[in-house]
Amino acid sequence: MKNPPILPSKILLIDDNRDGLLVRRSLLEELGYRVEIADNSEEGLKLFEADSFGIVVADYKMPRINGVELIQRIRRVNPNIRVILLSGFVDPLGLTEENTGADIVIAKSSHEPAHLVRSVKRLMTRATPRKPPAAQSGAARVRAKGR
């Protein structure tokens, strides 16, 4: 028997690439998820603080506030929120779950849609809280590399 999704099942997508946002939203809505989108980190933070989400999916490379900084700010509001970080620079920047604070890091590639769907399903049904956020030193290293 499958575990029911953990409520709320709403997903917040944050990316400065509007086309990527719309494609991901369509993909996740086809699976029955409710999806809100934000095209920058500041808007994403405002939506996150004003509503309740089961998962946040954020891009790494965005103006002003990158994905790692965004994760840190989101975790201050809700330390147990499930976060997926997307990036086209996973390997060159050495982005991992440990040094970004994300639950899952996904490389933007032709395989991204399948990885995203699988990751969202896994995180929505996970009953236990996430591990404590990554050490500040690891997140600071990634933040410095991304500038």
C-alpha positions, 0 to 999 in steps of 0.5 A: 500500500502506498503512503499518502502524500504529506500535506500540503502537496503544493510546490513552489518553483523558483527560477529566473528562467520563465520558460523553465518555470512554465515547463516544470509547472506543467509537468508537475500539474499533470501529476496532480500537484498544485504549483506556484511559481516565482521568477526571482528569489525575492518573490519566491521568499514572499510567496513562501512566507505567505503560504504553506508548501510541501516542497520548494524547487529552486534554481541555483544561479539567479540574480541577487540571491543564489539558490544556496542563499535562498535555501538558507533563508527558507530554512530559517522560516521552516527548517524541515521544508523539503528543497530541490536545487536545480543547476546547470553547474552541478559538476563544475561547482561541486554542488551537493546536498551536503554543501548546499543544504538541499535535500536533493540536487538535480543537474539541468539536463535532458534527464532533469524531468524524470529526476524531478518527478521521481524526487518530488514523489519521494520527498512528498511521501517521506515521513521523517524530517530532513537532516540538519542543514549543511554546515555554514562553511560548506554553504559559504564555499559554494556561495563564493564559487558561484559569484 
